[in-house]
């Protein structure tokens, strides 16, 4: 039986927050993004893009507090703040 950790141990990050991006020393990665399949109908894609541009749809990431703390200990060369 898998026991899920309590939600309070996670922090919601949005684009622009410290810790939203991760740097492996070569590339900076976002923890979350929106990915629209190439098979998505054009009208639906356009609606999603419009909603994103208007701020109605946003990428968010839920990260465990210990991971953020560990990344702070490792230093800014590993985490883009």
Buried (B, 14 or more C-beta within 10 A) or exposed (E): EEEEEEEEEBBEBEBEBEBBBBBEEEEEEEBBEEEEEEEEEEEEBEEBEEEBEEEEEEBEBEBEEEBBEEBBEEEEEBBBE
